[in-house]
Structures are given as C-alpha cells and as structure tokens.
Amino acid sequence: MLQKIRDGLQGQRWLAALVLGALALVFAAWGAYGIVDLKINGGNYAAKVDGQKISLEEAHSAWIQQQARMQQQFNGDLPDTFKQAMQSELLESMVRDGAVSQHAGKLGYRISDEQFHRELRNIPAFQIEGKYDPNVARERLAQAGMTDQAFALEMRRGLTRQQIAKGIQTSDFVTPLELTRLHALEDEQREVRYATLTPEKFAGNAPVDDAAVQDYLKTHQSSYMTLESVRLGFGELRLDQLAAQIPVSDAELHAAYDKSKDRYVVPEKRRAHHILIQGSGADALKKAQGVLAEAKAPGADFAQLARKYSQDPGSAAQGGDLGLADRGNFVGPFSDALFAMSVGEIRGPVKTQYGYHIIKLDEIQPGKTRSFDEARAEIDAQLRHDRAQDRLGDTQEQIARKLEQPGADFDALVKEFGLKTGEVPSFERGSGGAPLGAAQELQEVVFSAPVLNEKRIGGPVVLGEDRLVIVKALEHRMPKPRPVAEVRDQIVAAIAKERGTAAAAKAADATRARLLSGASFDDAMKEIGVTAEPAHFVSRKDPATPAPIRSAVFDGAKPAGKPVFRTVKLDDGGSAVVAITAVRRDPSASAPERQSARSSEAASRHGEGDVAAYIEEVRNRADVAKNPKAFE
C-alpha cells in the first residue's frame, strides 16, 4: 500500500498536487502552513518568532504545497532565481502569520466553536454537491497526510488573524477631504496627441559589415552561447504500464460494484420544449398567459410558437427543444414543474429568475442502475488505476532506497523494476528535452553534482501524475560560443535595432525642439514622415494608450495657456513625441451611483492598506530569527 506521504508529501507529488489543489483556497485564506508536523527533530527550526519555532518540517511542507501549485502555472519549470525568491517570500509569510497569530492571542481574540464549524462547512473541498460531508473532509485531509487536529488548529489561527483584519477594516474611514483629493486625481483627464517613431523606420539602410558583427559579438558574447546540456539516458515507469500488469478477479469486481452501487445510478431524464417570456412584471405574466392559451389550443404547433415568442436565445431557434436532461440541469421551479408533468402535458406560466416559462413534456427516460456487466469495464479500470497508484508510490520508495546504497547500477534497476529505457540526445538547462519535458525537479537532478560529476544515478523523479524516471548522464556539454555564421542574422538585426532606437530618440528630441520653437504638430510629424492620432482625452488608466505615454502625460506639468511637449522612450525601443494640450474632469464622474461606489472602493482600499501597515508593524516588532538553510 501507498505509505503515508513521506517527508511531507515528498514521496508522491502527483497525489499531493491533486489533494492540495483542491484545498488551495483553504490554504490561501488561512495560511495553513503547519499542517504536517512530523516532529522528526524538535530542535530544528526554519525560523523563530518571539521564541515560538517554525519547524523545518512545517517550512518544507508549505514549500511542497506552493511548489505543486506554481509548477502547474510554469508547466513544471521554476527558474532557480524565482524558486529562491519564492522560498524567501514563503518563509517571511510564515513569520508574519506567526507574529500576527501570537499578537491576536495576546489581545484576547478567540474563535468560538460555532464560528469554526460554520466556516468549516463552507470549505468547497469538503463538500459534495454544495453540502459539507465530514467523510469527504477526513478523506481529503488523510490523502494529504494531515490530521484533523492540526488542520483545525491552523484554521482557527487563520480565522483569528481575519478577526484582526476585519476589526481594522470595519472601523476605518476616509474623510471627505481625502475623497475629494482622491477623486480629483482619478477623474483628471488630459488631452493628448502623440506620434510613435519606430526603430525600424529610423534604422536606415547602412549595411552591417563583418567587423561590426564581430565587435558586437565580443561585447554580447553571453547572449550567443549554446545552452548547457546533457545526453541523458533514462528508465521510466508509467502508471498505465503498471495498471495493465495488475490482476483483478471477478470477485473483486463484484465487491467493488456492490460497495459503490450508487455510483452507477443513471437518473431519470426528460425531454421538453419550452417558451420563455423574459421579465417578472404583470406585462410579462399577461403575455405568457396568452402564449399558454395559444399552445393549448387544438392543433397548435408548440415548436412554431416557440420560434415566434420565445426569448431564450439558446433554444428559440430550435423550437424550444431542451433535449434529454436530468433534474439537475434546470433551476428549481422549472425542474419541479417538469418532473411533475405527464408526457404531452403543457404547463405554465412557471416563474424563474429568467422570466415566465411555458413547458411541454415530450418524453420520459426512466432512471435506472447500470448493471454489473454495463459497469464492469469502468470498475476494472478504476481498480487497476487505484492499485497502480499505490504500486507506483511503493516502487518509488523502493528505488529511492536502492539508490541510497553504494554501487547502484542503472541496468540492474531497469531490469528489477521493469523500467522502459530511452535517451534524450540533448537535455538542456532551462528547457529540458523530449520526451521528459522540463520539470524543475528533474532539471535539478540532471544538473546536480552527483549525476554530472560523480556519475551517480539520479532520481527517482515523479513527472506529472502518472510516471517516474531515473536518469544517468551519458555526456555533459558546457555552454560554448555559437558559430558566427549561425548567429549572424540575429546580430545584424540587433545592431539595426540599436541604430534605429538611437536614431528614433534623436529624431524625437529634434522634433520636440521644433515644436517648442513654434512649428505645428502636423508639420513637424510630416517632416519626419510619421502620422499622429487626433487629439483626444485620456485618463490615468486608459488601456488604449501605451503605459509609458500615459506616465509621461500625467507625470508632466499641466498645460497653462500653451501645449506641453514631451518625448517618451517606448518598450519596443522606439520613441514617441507627445503634446499635452488641455486638462478636464471626466464628464461621467459626477454620476451619483458612481460616486457612491467609488467612495466604498476608496474606503476598502484604505482599510486594506491600514491592515497591511498594522501587520507589518506587528512583524517589525517581533523578535525574529531565520535559518538561511531552511529549504536545503
């Protein structure tokens, strides 16, 4: 059987990712870092906060949780510098939470049992069809190697920290003068006209000779190196490979079917047509009643009436046909009416949040429980999958123990555990190589000193949720300069862009000087061969205006009787010439409903800032000692 997740889920990361992904919202809300406490060595700690220790095991467990989520976003590849920054930020977050939790306790904040259980029941990961299920909660926690008591403790601490935040936010306010100043800044608009000068336009046609290429390469050699790479041999074990080898008897299949028979219940389905009249007032009801009378008239064509009257964009064109569906596909009042009808019956008007419905029931497909024979293939696949997961975890631990012994042999391991072998001709640092991909953990193993320098076998490394690999380095290639012929076109393009960037900036400065001397904007742009947008008002957050131009427009002085001209360097290497000609307040800013919403938003932002400042002050006053090797 799959052993308890070893070293805080380090042994089976595919399972950890699945379980922790479901609980990610819980961790985000309460900062549940200390949920796996293996108590291997009480003397070790990642940090101390006012004398209270954050153990190495807590820090490692928290890192595994965060790493599993981040690897999904980065497709398994976490750059080393980013990884180190994340670890530092994570430890600081744990320190901050620890400081605030202790501070809250000193202030007398407490969470009642009623509050705790109310919040617990609202955790989506612990629910089935929107309802809390204690068995599901225990199963989720057990899969992640968590105890009920440890999770409850962290959840209470998190809720206590929330009490402090809510207390600050609800007591916070923004004064009328502050609101006036804030709205004046937010509502300000400036009339601008600008033209962009691209590097391509101003690069010129001067050829780039070999000497220029060589000079550029000397000063930018690091940008034109091959990647460090390894010719890599690997042995792989896949979940489906194991599943195919696992025997499952008829008796086991029948037992699994009897145990979970409710999983094979097919609910009753009904096919209906409907006509929707949108609205909730008397006019909509009157119209729906009239359509109902037409639908019940002898010889009426319900589908034709649906095409004529229905305001449901999803079904009107199909004559109101909703297809075969079970009760869960419809909103409550509609579902209650439909599943109380007889075939051929027309009923209505039925009111829902969408309006009034006229419903015609066409067909009933009774519910049933799938027979054992119908479900056999699905049960067989599930049993094999579950047992293969257990065996994959066991195999990983067995291989890990073998690799800890001196003299471990790659071929012997391949034979003993039935691994499939392969080779990656060029596994590159940072980008990996097919078919193994670029998972960060795999890269750390491949480019480690034991694998490269000591010629040891690396792994086992779990890739995704369904396979593990061991690796050995067949050849190690250090970065080296790429041949000039291979990179010449790239260098020529880079030189041309540099020239164009410098020329565009020079032209922008000269054009601004002409504008300051009295030239018209159109004439100045015509002289350099560019076109400009018509003058228009922009706000500080106008997404249609490039961010560097917006910054220059609002960082600069307001026009006082004459335009303000500025030059701006753009992110693509080009430049822009900007004219600021007028200032006004956003005409829509005075709407009462907008003012009310913005006042609430401002108060919320103000409160969030005060909470952050309060927490930072608590953190700064705490006596903190961090272990620089906490994640090693």
MILUM-780611 format. One line per 3 residues: number of its first residue (from 1); their letters; for each residue x, y, z of C-alpha. Coordinates in Angstrom, 3 decimals, padded with zeros to 6 digits. Example, Ala and Ser with C-alpha at 12.3 -4.5 7.8 and 13.67 -1.06 7.14 Angstrom:
! MILUM-780611
1> as> 012.300 -004.500 007.800 | 013.670 -001.060 007.140 .
! end
This chain:
! MILUM-780611
1> mlq> 000.000 000.000 000.000 | 000.943 003.565 -000.540 | 002.649 004.633 002.641 .
4> kir> 001.800 007.880 004.400 | 003.151 010.665 002.306 | 006.808 010.547 003.146 .
7> dgl> 008.551 013.674 004.358 | 005.529 015.927 003.965 | 004.309 014.566 000.598 .
10> qgq> 007.779 014.430 -000.925 | 007.320 010.782 -001.837 | 004.196 011.056 -004.021 .
13> rwl> 003.981 014.507 -005.504 | 001.323 013.593 -008.051 | -001.076 012.760 -005.188 .
16> aal> -000.036 015.836 -003.245 | -000.764 018.102 -006.202 | -004.233 016.630 -006.632 .
19> vlg> -005.236 016.897 -002.990 | -003.581 020.214 -002.283 | -005.025 021.685 -005.448 .
22> ala> -008.492 021.008 -004.060 | -007.534 022.657 -000.769 | -005.627 025.585 -002.298 .
25> lvf> -008.365 028.073 -001.434 | -008.279 026.943 002.184 | -004.523 027.452 002.407 .
28> aaw> -004.759 030.828 000.665 | -007.436 032.007 003.091 | -005.840 030.855 006.328 .
31> gay> -002.173 030.357 005.536 | -002.223 026.734 006.685 | 001.486 026.106 006.768 .
34> giv> 001.955 023.936 009.812 | -000.397 021.143 008.816 | 002.153 018.370 008.511 .
37> dlk> 004.230 018.077 011.659 | 006.415 015.025 011.519 | 008.295 016.003 014.687 .
40> ing> 011.475 014.367 013.426 | 013.707 016.656 015.390 | 012.153 019.242 017.666 .
43> gny> 015.444 021.117 017.837 | 015.458 022.074 014.182 | 013.631 025.169 013.034 .
46> aak> 013.208 027.289 009.946 | 012.537 030.431 011.959 | 011.756 031.682 015.454 .
49> vdg> 009.083 034.293 016.128 | 009.119 035.696 019.663 | 010.547 032.393 020.859 .
52> qki> 007.992 030.220 019.038 | 009.557 027.925 016.461 | 008.516 027.298 012.880 .
55> sle> 009.942 023.828 012.289 | 011.865 022.729 009.225 | 009.108 020.214 008.583 .
58> eah> 006.481 022.979 008.555 | 008.539 025.041 006.111 | 009.208 022.063 003.829 .
61> saw> 005.544 021.075 003.840 | 004.493 024.619 002.978 | 007.044 024.732 000.170 .
64> iqq> 005.794 021.461 -001.314 | 002.245 022.833 -001.347 | 003.274 026.065 -003.023 .
67> qar> 005.672 024.392 -005.435 | 002.983 021.967 -006.629 | 000.671 024.868 -007.465 .
70> mqq> 003.363 027.014 -009.070 | 004.721 024.176 -011.209 | 001.296 023.891 -012.827 .
73> qfn> 001.445 027.573 -013.772 | 005.025 027.276 -015.091 | 004.398 023.897 -016.769 .
76> gdl> 006.751 022.254 -014.301 | 009.652 024.670 -014.840 | 010.599 027.000 -011.974 .
79> pdt> 013.719 029.089 -012.640 | 016.286 028.863 -009.833 | 016.222 032.584 -009.043 .
82> fkq> 012.422 032.579 -008.964 | 012.399 029.478 -006.775 | 014.746 031.069 -004.244 .
85> amq> 012.671 034.244 -004.193 | 009.510 032.202 -003.639 | 011.097 030.308 -000.739 .
88> sel> 012.244 033.540 000.882 | 008.805 035.083 000.442 | 007.124 031.954 001.796 .
91> les> 009.242 031.885 004.966 | 008.611 035.594 005.507 | 004.875 034.973 005.115 .
94> mvr> 005.037 032.206 007.720 | 006.927 034.519 010.058 | 004.388 037.284 009.559 .
97> dga> 001.454 034.934 010.177 | 003.122 033.571 013.284 | 003.698 037.056 014.650 .
100> vsq> 000.099 038.111 013.975 | -001.310 034.889 015.491 | 000.641 035.438 018.712 .
103> hag> -000.362 039.111 018.760 | -004.023 038.199 018.306 | -003.811 035.779 021.210 .
106> klg> -002.333 038.458 023.450 | -005.188 040.809 022.512 | -007.735 038.182 023.505 .
109> yri> -009.106 037.292 020.067 | -010.787 033.866 020.042 | -012.796 031.731 017.608 .
112> sde> -015.903 030.072 019.025 | -016.809 026.504 018.152 | -019.871 027.790 016.322 .
115> qfh> -017.771 030.133 014.157 | -015.257 027.392 013.458 | -017.826 024.835 012.356 .
118> rel> -019.676 027.387 010.236 | -016.509 028.201 008.317 | -015.517 024.525 008.098 .
121> rni> -018.841 023.624 006.475 | -018.293 026.316 003.844 | -014.997 024.892 002.526 .
124> paf> -015.707 023.707 -001.070 | -013.085 020.939 -000.911 | -015.049 019.340 001.936 .
127> qie> -018.411 019.376 000.154 | -020.431 017.122 -002.128 | -022.980 018.922 -004.300 .
130> gky> -022.593 022.028 -002.160 | -023.102 020.307 001.199 | -020.452 019.626 003.828 .
133> dpn> -019.573 015.952 004.201 | -017.371 015.004 007.196 | -016.261 011.797 005.490 .
136> var> -015.041 013.754 002.465 | -013.225 016.188 004.769 | -011.440 013.367 006.587 .
139> erl> -010.578 011.672 003.308 | -009.133 014.887 001.824 | -007.029 015.529 004.893 .
142> aqa> -005.842 011.930 005.125 | -004.805 011.905 001.478 | -002.674 014.961 002.118 .
145> gmt> -001.129 013.469 005.271 | -002.944 015.920 007.562 | -004.597 015.235 010.895 .
148> dqa> -007.963 016.727 011.807 | -006.423 018.350 014.887 | -003.525 020.001 013.034 .
151> fal> -005.811 021.346 010.325 | -008.302 022.658 012.876 | -005.526 024.417 014.794 .
154> emr> -004.241 026.217 011.703 | -007.749 027.085 010.589 | -008.525 028.637 013.978 .
157> rgl> -005.297 030.647 013.816 | -006.185 031.885 010.357 | -009.698 032.885 011.395 .
160> trq> -008.262 034.690 014.394 | -005.983 036.683 012.105 | -009.013 037.514 009.991 .
163> qia> -010.727 038.950 013.074 | -007.938 041.497 013.445 | -008.172 042.445 009.758 .
166> kgi> -011.960 042.809 009.863 | -011.771 044.886 013.027 | -009.419 047.348 011.371 .
169> qts> -011.349 047.477 008.096 | -014.780 047.994 009.654 | -013.501 050.812 011.849 .
172> dfv> -011.650 052.542 009.022 | -012.997 055.521 007.109 | -011.941 058.082 004.533 .
175> tpl> -012.506 061.767 005.250 | -014.414 063.962 002.761 | -011.236 065.944 002.053 .
178> elt> -009.319 062.748 001.279 | -012.113 061.615 -001.039 | -012.125 064.961 -002.801 .
181> rlh> -008.376 064.812 -003.425 | -008.526 061.183 -004.499 | -011.394 061.751 -006.920 .
184> ale> -009.680 064.822 -008.349 | -006.685 062.686 -009.248 | -008.724 059.744 -010.530 .
187> deq> -011.115 061.893 -012.577 | -008.489 064.047 -014.227 | -008.215 063.656 -017.987 .
190> rev> -005.623 065.230 -020.264 | -005.956 065.967 -023.936 | -003.039 064.478 -025.806 .
193> rya> -001.762 063.961 -029.278 | 001.192 061.723 -029.945 | 003.154 060.044 -032.701 .
196> tlt> 005.380 056.982 -032.401 | 008.788 056.704 -034.041 | 009.683 053.043 -034.570 .
199> pek> 013.272 051.763 -034.655 | 012.591 050.048 -037.981 | 011.676 053.320 -039.694 .
202> fag> 014.742 055.169 -038.485 | 017.319 052.370 -038.692 | 018.423 053.462 -042.147 .
205> nap> 019.874 051.262 -044.875 | 023.546 051.331 -043.892 | 024.949 047.794 -044.265 .
208> vdd> 026.247 045.924 -041.229 | 029.742 044.690 -042.085 | 031.620 041.744 -040.596 .
211> aav> 033.716 043.992 -038.368 | 030.558 045.408 -036.742 | 029.219 041.898 -036.234 .
214> qdy> 032.468 040.779 -034.588 | 032.600 043.855 -032.350 | 029.000 043.338 -031.269 .
217> lkt> 029.600 039.662 -030.569 | 032.601 040.451 -028.346 | 030.524 042.691 -026.091 .
220> hqs> 027.428 040.465 -026.124 | 029.021 037.023 -026.177 | 026.934 035.710 -023.266 .
223> sym> 023.767 036.207 -025.310 | 025.015 033.924 -028.088 | 026.110 030.809 -026.228 .
226> tle> 024.797 027.292 -026.540 | 022.849 026.021 -023.537 | 024.449 023.663 -021.072 .
229> svr> 023.126 020.210 -021.964 | 023.370 016.534 -021.141 | 022.958 013.481 -023.333 .
232> lgf> 020.709 011.647 -020.974 | 019.760 008.020 -020.529 | 016.592 007.302 -018.568 .
235> gel> 014.436 004.494 -017.242 | 010.723 005.138 -016.970 | 007.778 003.529 -015.195 .
238> rld> 004.267 004.643 -016.184 | 001.020 004.286 -014.322 | -000.762 002.701 -017.308 .
241> qla> 002.112 000.226 -017.649 | 001.587 -000.897 -014.057 | -002.198 -000.912 -014.391 .
244> aqi> -002.020 -003.350 -017.304 | 000.002 -005.776 -015.146 | -002.322 -005.794 -012.134 .
247> pvs> -004.710 -008.788 -011.950 | -008.295 -008.102 -010.879 | -010.606 -011.046 -010.122 .
250> dae> -014.327 -011.280 -010.754 | -014.919 -011.450 -007.025 | -013.082 -008.148 -006.517 .
253> lha> -015.045 -006.522 -009.338 | -018.362 -007.684 -007.858 | -017.324 -006.497 -004.389 .
256> ayd> -016.388 -003.058 -005.741 | -019.703 -002.857 -007.619 | -021.750 -003.785 -004.536 .
259> ksk> -019.837 -001.324 -002.371 | -020.374 001.634 -004.713 | -023.593 000.712 -006.496 .
262> dry> -024.940 004.235 -006.028 | -022.198 005.491 -008.376 | -023.829 003.604 -011.230 .
265> vvp> -027.304 005.077 -010.871 | -028.454 006.817 -014.061 | -031.053 009.464 -013.086 .
268> ekr> -034.384 009.879 -014.810 | -034.198 012.196 -017.810 | -036.915 014.162 -019.539 .
271> rah> -037.156 015.815 -022.924 | -039.117 019.046 -023.105 | -039.777 022.117 -025.214 .
274> hil> -040.324 025.498 -023.615 | -041.177 029.099 -024.414 | -039.546 031.819 -022.308 .
277> iqg> -041.088 035.250 -021.816 | -038.484 037.415 -020.120 | -039.426 039.743 -017.285 .
280> sga> -041.082 039.469 -013.903 | -043.868 042.063 -014.029 | -047.543 041.970 -014.865 .
283> dal> -046.974 042.594 -018.577 | -044.664 039.589 -018.899 | -047.127 037.392 -016.986 .
286> kka> -050.036 038.519 -019.152 | -048.112 037.795 -022.331 | -047.061 034.350 -021.013 .
289> qgv> -050.681 033.512 -020.184 | -051.700 034.458 -023.715 | -048.994 032.253 -025.235 .
292> lae> -050.055 029.396 -022.930 | -053.620 029.674 -024.209 | -052.361 029.526 -027.812 .
295> aka> -050.189 026.491 -027.021 | -053.139 024.607 -025.522 | -055.436 025.370 -028.438 .
298> pga> -056.349 022.339 -030.610 | -053.862 021.750 -033.402 | -051.301 024.224 -032.045 .
301> dfa> -047.684 023.712 -033.118 | -045.644 024.253 -029.920 | -042.307 024.405 -031.744 .
304> qla> -043.610 027.062 -034.124 | -044.937 029.115 -031.197 | -041.512 028.843 -029.520 .
307> rky> -039.810 030.204 -032.628 | -042.336 033.067 -032.676 | -042.485 034.030 -028.994 .
310> sqd> -039.597 032.527 -027.006 | -036.918 034.909 -025.765 | -034.494 032.136 -024.845 .
313> pgs> -031.511 032.677 -027.200 | -030.284 029.144 -026.621 | -033.399 027.218 -027.695 .
316> aaq> -035.836 029.513 -029.546 | -034.353 028.762 -032.979 | -034.745 025.012 -032.250 .
319> ggd> -038.421 025.407 -031.426 | -037.701 025.497 -027.696 | -036.178 021.995 -027.654 .
322> lgl> -034.168 021.421 -024.452 | -033.094 017.854 -025.226 | -032.894 014.965 -022.770 .
325> adr> -031.681 016.154 -019.375 | -031.941 015.189 -015.711 | -033.336 017.271 -012.879 .
328> gnf> -030.019 018.880 -012.051 | -029.864 020.674 -015.402 | -032.701 023.061 -014.567 .
331> vgp> -033.367 025.739 -011.977 | -035.592 024.717 -009.071 | -039.099 025.927 -010.070 .
334> fsd> -038.647 024.766 -013.670 | -037.313 021.379 -012.546 | -040.137 020.897 -010.019 .
337> alf> -042.779 021.595 -012.657 | -041.164 019.488 -015.396 | -040.679 016.408 -013.217 .
340> ams> -044.309 016.554 -012.023 | -045.761 016.512 -015.556 | -047.092 013.731 -017.778 .
343> vge> -045.968 013.166 -021.370 | -047.830 015.504 -023.699 | -048.832 017.891 -020.904 .
346> irg> -048.396 021.652 -021.329 | -047.942 023.674 -018.152 | -047.284 027.290 -017.247 .
349> pvk> -046.572 030.031 -016.692 | -043.738 028.805 -014.451 | -041.772 031.687 -012.956 .
352> tqy> -037.977 031.553 -012.541 | -035.290 034.205 -012.295 | -035.219 034.260 -016.117 .
355> gyh> -038.899 035.057 -016.581 | -042.038 033.015 -017.296 | -041.898 029.587 -018.973 .
358> iik> -044.484 027.567 -020.846 | -043.370 023.928 -020.793 | -044.370 020.920 -022.882 .
361> lde> -043.138 017.456 -021.820 | -042.331 015.207 -024.780 | -040.531 012.144 -023.394 .
364> iqp> -039.536 010.430 -020.161 | -036.456 008.234 -019.965 | -036.764 006.363 -016.640 .
367> gkt> -033.807 006.264 -014.294 | -032.019 003.004 -013.703 | -028.998 001.461 -012.075 .
370> rsf> -026.385 000.265 -014.528 | -025.918 -003.468 -014.317 | -022.662 -005.053 -013.272 .
373> dea> -021.953 -006.049 -016.872 | -022.554 -002.474 -018.064 | -020.222 -001.045 -015.423 .
376> rae> -017.642 -003.845 -015.475 | -015.072 -002.130 -017.731 | -015.244 001.109 -015.722 .
379> ida> -014.841 -000.733 -012.396 | -011.937 -002.769 -013.744 | -010.149 000.363 -014.969 .
382> qlr> -010.690 002.177 -011.659 | -009.417 -000.711 -009.526 | -006.351 -001.103 -011.708 .
385> hdr> -005.704 002.646 -011.608 | -006.002 002.858 -007.813 | -003.750 -000.143 -007.246 .
388> aqd> -001.266 001.095 -009.833 | -001.027 004.403 -007.958 | -000.218 002.522 -004.758 .
391> rlg> 002.331 000.361 -006.537 | 003.919 003.380 -008.245 | 004.386 005.020 -004.854 .
394> dtq> 005.825 001.848 -003.373 | 008.163 001.432 -006.338 | 009.375 004.983 -005.991 .
397> eqi> 010.310 004.400 -002.373 | 011.989 001.085 -003.170 | 014.084 002.665 -005.934 .
400> ark> 014.984 005.558 -003.639 | 016.272 003.117 -001.032 | 018.279 001.239 -003.695 .
403> leq> 019.889 004.489 -004.862 | 020.948 005.312 -001.330 | 023.124 002.212 -001.349 .
406> pga> 026.658 002.431 -002.814 | 027.231 000.949 -006.244 | 023.633 001.189 -007.503 .
409> dfd> 023.572 000.008 -011.125 | 021.302 001.567 -013.756 | 020.799 -001.583 -015.818 .
412> alv> 020.113 -003.670 -012.739 | 017.430 -001.228 -011.586 | 015.856 -001.201 -015.035 .
415> kef> 015.628 -004.978 -015.016 | 014.460 -005.338 -011.396 | 011.622 -002.823 -011.669 .
418> glk> 010.654 -003.371 -015.300 | 011.542 000.161 -016.446 | 011.381 001.178 -020.078 .
421> tge> 014.595 002.810 -021.237 | 015.183 005.725 -023.557 | 017.604 008.509 -024.383 .
424> vps> 017.349 012.295 -024.635 | 020.039 013.431 -027.125 | 020.147 016.933 -025.678 .
427> fer> 018.530 017.718 -022.318 | 019.125 021.473 -021.958 | 019.298 023.541 -018.802 .
430> gsg> 016.141 025.610 -018.600 | 014.273 023.955 -021.464 | 014.724 020.246 -020.806 .
433> gap> 014.134 017.842 -023.653 | 011.530 015.484 -025.092 | 010.115 013.099 -024.042 .
436> lga> 010.858 014.016 -020.407 | 009.908 017.689 -020.591 | 011.334 020.494 -018.454 .
439> aqe> 010.090 019.864 -014.900 | 012.160 021.879 -012.434 | 012.738 018.950 -010.086 .
442> lqe> 014.048 016.856 -012.978 | 016.403 019.638 -014.063 | 017.754 019.936 -010.530 .
445> vvf> 018.519 016.219 -010.539 | 020.024 016.108 -014.039 | 022.328 019.091 -013.452 .
448> sap> 023.313 018.102 -009.923 | 026.901 017.341 -008.947 | 026.194 013.688 -008.052 .
451> vln> 024.786 012.984 -011.524 | 027.284 015.043 -013.552 | 030.477 014.802 -011.529 .
454> ekr> 030.113 011.608 -009.525 | 028.309 009.703 -012.331 | 025.591 008.580 -009.948 .
457> igg> 022.041 007.652 -010.962 | 019.583 010.462 -010.454 | 016.034 010.099 -009.199 .
460> pvv> 013.520 008.724 -008.868 | 011.667 011.817 -010.090 | 007.879 011.887 -010.417 .
463> lge> 006.734 013.553 -013.643 | 003.138 014.676 -013.740 | 000.729 012.321 -012.049 .
466> drl> 001.460 009.129 -013.910 | 005.155 008.300 -014.236 | 008.522 008.276 -012.543 .
469> viv> 012.011 008.198 -014.030 | 015.611 007.551 -013.094 | 018.392 009.174 -015.153 .
472> kal> 022.102 008.900 -015.854 | 024.366 011.352 -017.675 | 025.959 009.902 -020.814 .
475> ehr> 027.683 013.126 -021.892 | 027.881 016.607 -020.353 | 028.254 019.615 -022.645 .
478> mpk> 029.114 023.008 -021.149 | 027.940 026.251 -022.822 | 030.151 027.449 -025.653 .
481> prp> 030.034 030.271 -028.206 | 027.736 029.557 -031.110 | 029.362 029.844 -034.575 .
484> vae> 029.236 033.345 -036.040 | 027.548 032.044 -039.181 | 024.748 030.615 -037.036 .
487> vrd> 024.024 033.859 -035.189 | 024.988 036.463 -037.806 | 021.411 037.253 -038.857 .
490> qiv> 020.366 037.718 -035.222 | 023.309 040.053 -034.587 | 022.623 042.093 -037.723 .
493> aai> 019.002 042.505 -036.598 | 020.128 043.533 -033.094 | 022.586 046.110 -034.477 .
496> ake> 019.920 047.501 -036.805 | 017.504 047.835 -033.891 | 020.117 049.587 -031.759 .
499> rgt> 020.792 052.022 -034.567 | 017.070 052.533 -035.109 | 016.446 053.094 -031.405 .
502> aaa> 019.179 055.735 -031.215 | 018.015 057.412 -034.433 | 014.354 057.419 -033.313 .
505> aka> 015.294 059.015 -029.990 | 017.423 061.632 -031.768 | 014.586 062.412 -034.206 .
508> ada> 012.100 062.680 -031.330 | 014.323 065.169 -029.484 | 014.794 067.242 -032.662 .
511> tra> 011.055 067.209 -033.351 | 010.272 068.367 -029.802 | 012.727 071.237 -030.284 .
514> rll> 010.876 072.247 -033.492 | 007.534 072.135 -031.647 | 008.917 074.307 -028.850 .
517> sga> 010.104 076.823 -031.448 | 006.546 077.172 -032.782 | 006.144 074.541 -035.523 .
520> sfd> 002.705 072.961 -035.800 | 002.319 069.349 -034.718 | 001.174 068.223 -038.179 .
523> dam> 004.059 069.960 -039.950 | 006.628 068.517 -037.518 | 005.295 064.986 -037.985 .
526> kei> 005.125 065.389 -041.753 | 008.765 066.385 -041.822 | 009.873 063.124 -040.216 .
529> gvt> 007.343 061.034 -042.133 | 005.096 059.802 -039.349 | 001.400 060.202 -038.661 .
532> aep> -000.230 061.121 -035.378 | -003.506 060.232 -033.744 | -006.047 063.066 -033.487 .
535> ahf> -006.048 064.906 -030.158 | -008.180 063.125 -027.556 | -008.649 062.987 -023.805 .
538> vsr> -007.112 060.103 -021.835 | -007.354 059.038 -018.207 | -004.658 057.661 -015.932 .
541> kdp> -005.828 054.099 -016.574 | -006.763 054.368 -020.251 | -005.835 050.911 -021.662 .
544> atp> -005.802 052.194 -025.249 | -002.804 054.426 -024.564 | 000.643 052.819 -024.086 .
547> api> 001.677 052.860 -020.427 | 004.955 054.840 -020.952 | 002.978 057.579 -022.740 .
550> rsa> 000.324 057.672 -020.008 | 003.026 058.011 -017.366 | 004.700 060.853 -019.257 .
553> vfd> 001.379 062.630 -019.789 | 000.371 062.600 -016.117 | 003.859 062.979 -014.621 .
556> gak> 004.454 066.137 -016.597 | 003.265 069.665 -015.955 | -000.268 070.706 -016.866 .
559> pag> -000.554 072.925 -019.928 | -001.005 076.568 -018.904 | -002.055 078.526 -021.979 .
562> kpv> 000.208 076.595 -024.330 | 000.909 072.895 -025.033 | 003.430 070.850 -023.095 .
565> frt> 005.679 068.726 -025.332 | 007.490 065.605 -024.169 | 009.484 062.750 -025.656 .
568> vkl> 008.997 059.226 -024.378 | 011.064 056.047 -024.785 | 008.811 053.101 -025.598 .
571> ddg> 009.160 049.486 -024.522 | 009.791 048.276 -028.094 | 012.852 050.520 -028.440 .
574> gsa> 011.035 053.291 -030.274 | 010.226 056.799 -029.105 | 007.142 058.986 -029.035 .
577> vva> 006.554 062.702 -029.313 | 003.672 063.813 -027.112 | 001.694 067.053 -026.982 .
580> ita> -000.444 067.745 -023.886 | -002.927 070.451 -024.780 | -005.734 070.587 -022.181 .
583> vrr> -006.975 069.268 -018.828 | -010.520 068.473 -017.729 | -012.534 066.381 -015.279 .
586> dps> -014.114 063.171 -016.576 | -017.671 064.205 -017.581 | -019.151 060.957 -016.241 .
589> asa> -017.523 061.313 -012.819 | -020.399 063.241 -011.227 | -022.993 060.447 -011.588 .
592> per> -024.346 059.778 -008.039 | -024.242 055.987 -008.326 | -020.624 056.142 -009.461 .
595> qsa> -019.650 058.431 -006.602 | -021.186 056.068 -004.055 | -019.423 053.014 -005.497 .
598> rss> -016.093 054.813 -005.693 | -016.371 056.008 -002.103 | -016.884 052.414 -000.989 .
601> eaa> -013.932 051.271 -003.097 | -011.736 054.006 -001.652 | -012.697 053.060 001.905 .
604> srh> -011.975 049.399 001.128 | -008.550 050.221 -000.338 | -007.806 052.468 002.610 .
607> geg> -008.764 049.693 005.012 | -006.644 047.135 003.197 | -003.688 049.495 003.376 .
610> dva> -004.173 050.017 007.097 | -004.415 046.256 007.682 | -001.182 045.728 005.747 .
613> ayi> 000.532 048.505 007.709 | -000.709 047.096 011.018 | 000.513 043.592 010.176 .
616> eev> 003.858 044.969 009.035 | 004.236 046.836 012.329 | 003.435 043.664 014.293 .
619> rnr> 006.009 041.821 012.206 | 008.660 044.502 012.695 | 008.218 044.470 016.470 .
622> adv> 008.536 040.683 016.669 | 011.846 039.092 017.629 | 012.610 037.015 014.517 .
625> akn> 015.481 034.673 013.678 | 015.528 032.901 010.297 | 017.509 029.845 009.280 .
628> pka> 019.180 030.671 005.924 | 019.291 026.926 005.128 | 015.624 026.298 005.896 .
631> fe> 014.838 024.837 002.474 | 018.029 022.872 001.875 .
! end
